[in-house]
């Protein structure tokens, strides 16, 4: 992998304490894709590591043009530094490939803008350990989704997934997702496996079990999201077309053992 990668494989004290008590705890890697998040990355990582030191993490700097990578190095954070911008899909797949090659049982996506709250990690991990393949941190499982123009895309994508899979997903655009080992391996070695609703729909259609866990998300405190109104419309159209049409033509390899696959 390109760039500077600093990784410490020592387990946190809470992992050791739980192991001594005989409580099962999967080895989880939290993947934090970051693109131009110099104003948020310290708060995100410090909040995670100070409250939940038992979970490993890695930041995937996705070709940022600001000081994101320099700040991570200055603080000694675990970092994969991509020399160019691959986009969210490429950055996330880099993190999952790292998880697959380093023996993690599962992996979770956590955004670098501070919207994903780490206090929901234990509940999501518990849901994964029930035998689910994917767990989604959902804003609308027990809370009614607002009928606003901003949520129109979410409604349409939910409808598209239900139409093609028969499965209702309340918050398909949530980026707070956790994947078991089988999913980690599949994301790590396949093309066109972005952490997006169309891939989730495709996996459901191919037998993956998905569970949603109610969460609350924070607001971005600094920087700007790329999802303005027009980008949101384009995203909704792209995801809907992909779910309704393109996913039927995707090919899937689940038979070749992971170590034998071409990486």
N, C-alpha and C positions, 0 to 999 in steps of 0.2 A: 504493500500500500504506500501511496505517496505521502510525503510530508513527515512531520514529527509525530510519532505515536508514543505516548508515555502511559504505561499501564502497570498497576500494582495489583497482584492477584491475591493479596491478603484479605481474608474475610473480616467483615466488621464484627464488633463485639456482640451485637444482637443476634447475628447469624449463629455464632458459637453458642450463645446462651440457649437459643431455641433448639439447637442440635443436641445439647446435653440433656434437655428435657424430653427428647424423643419426638419433637414436633417436626413434621415434614415441611421442608421449605425448599422450593425449587430455586435453582441458581438463575437469577434474573439479571439481564443486562438492560439498562435503560439507554436507549439511543436518542441523542439530542441533535437533530440536524440543525445547523445554524448558518444563516446567510445574512451578513450585515447586521448582526445583533450585538454590537459592542455596548449598547446602553442597557441590555437586558441580561446578558449571559452570566455575569457574576451573581446577580440576585437569584437567578434560576438554579445555578449549581450550588450556591451556598445554602439556599433553602432546602434543597434535596439532601445534601450531604450532612448538614447539621441535624436534621430531623430524622433522616432514614439512612444512616451510614451502613446498614446491612446490605444495601443494594448497590451493585456496581453500575457504573455509567460510562459512556464514551460520547464525546462531542464530535460530530462530523462537520468540520468547517467546509462549507460548500463554496469554495472559491470566493470568499468575502473580499470586498474591496476596502472595507474599513479595518479597524483594529481588533476584530474578533479573535483571530488566531493569536496575535501578539498578547492580548489580555489573557487568553487561556494558558499560554506558555508562562507568562509572568506569575500566574497563580498556581502553576503546577498541575493544571487540570489534565485529565486523560483526553487526548486529542488525536483525531485523524484529520490531517490537513490536506484537503484536495486542492491541487494546483489550479483547477478550473472549475467553473460552475456547472455541475451536472444536473441541477434541478432537484426537487424534493425526492423524486423516485430514485435517482442515482445515489443521492446522499444516504437515503434510508436503506437502500440495498447494500451499500458499503458497510453500514453498521450491522446489518443482519448477517452479512458474510463474515464479519469479524466475530459475531456471536456464534455462528455455526462452527467456525474454525477453532474456537476457544472453549468449546464444551458447555455452552450455556443451555439450560433447559428451556428457556423462553426469553423473549425480548419484548420491549415496550417502546413505543414512540412517545416522546415528550417534546413538545414544541419549545423553542428557545425564547419565545416572547413572553413567557410567564403565565399564559392562559391555563395551562394544565397544572392542576394542584396535586402535589405528591401524596396528600393524605388519602387519596382514593386508591393508591397502588395496592395496599393489602387486600381490599375488597375485590379488586380486579384479579389479583393473583389467586385468591381463594376460588373465584369463579372459574379460572383457568384450570385449577387443580381438581375441579369437579369432573373434568374430562372434556371440556370444550376446546376447540381448536383456536378460536379467536374470541376475545372479550373486548367490547367497545364501551368506553366511558360515554354514556349517553346523557345529554341535557334534557331529554324529553321522554324518558321512560315512565316516570310518575308525575312529571310536570307537563302540562299541556303546551304544545308547540304554538307559538303565537302566529296568527294569520296576518302576516305582514309581507310587504314586497320583498324584504330581505330573506324571508323564510320560504318564498315561493319555490326557489330552486331545490330546497331540501324536500319539500312536499313532492315535487315532480320526480326527484331521484328516488325517494321512498316508494312512490307508485311504480316506477320502472322496475325496481328490484322485486317488489311484490308480484308484479305481472309476470316476470320471467322466472322467478324462483318459488313463488308461493309463500315466501317468508317476509314477515313485516319487520323492518328495521326502522326504529323510531328516529334515530339520529345518524343517518348514513354519512354525513359530511364531517362528523367528529374525527379529529386526527388523533385522539387519545385512544390508542388501540394496543392490545397485548396479544402476542402470538406464541403458541406452543412450539416445541422443538420441530415437529414435522412441518409446520408453516414457516419457521425460521429457515429451514433448509430449502424449502421451495422458493421462498422469496430470494434467498441468497444466490441461487444459481440459474434462475430463469429470466429471460428478457421480458420486458413489458409488465413487470410486477411492481407497479407503483403502489404506495399506500393510499389508494383512492377507492371510492365506492364501486367503480366498475370491476376492480379486482376482487373486492369482497363479494360482490354479486356472483362473479365467475366461480369463486371458490365454494360459495353456498350451493350453487347449481351442481357442483362436482362433489358434494357430500360433506363439506366442512360444516362443523357445528359452531354457531355463533351465539353468544349471550351478551346482553347489554346490562350494564350496571349504572344506576343513577349517579350522576356527578354534577357538581357546579363548576363552572369555569370562570376564571378571572378575566379582566380586560387587559389588553396590551397597555403597558404604562409608558413605553417609549418606542420610538421608531414608527414606521408605517407598514401596514399590511399591503401586499400586492393585490389583494382582493377588493378593488374598488367596484363600483356598480357594474361597469361594462365588463370587467374581468369576471365578475360573478356570473353575469349572464352567459358569457362565453363558456365558463366552466360548467354551468348547468346544462347547456346544449351539448357540449362535448361528452359529459358523463352520460347523459340520457341516450345519445346516439350509440355510444360504446356499449351500454348495458343492453339496449334493445336490439342492436344489430351486430356489432363487431364481436362481442363475446362468444357468439355461437361458432366462430371460426378459429378460436384459440386452441392451440394444442398444449397438452399437459403431459409431463414426464414425472410419474411418481414411482416408477419401477426400478430405475437405476439407483443403486445405493449412493448416498451422498459422496463418500470418499472417492468413488469411481467416476464421478461426473467431471466434465471438463470445466475448470474454473479459470 
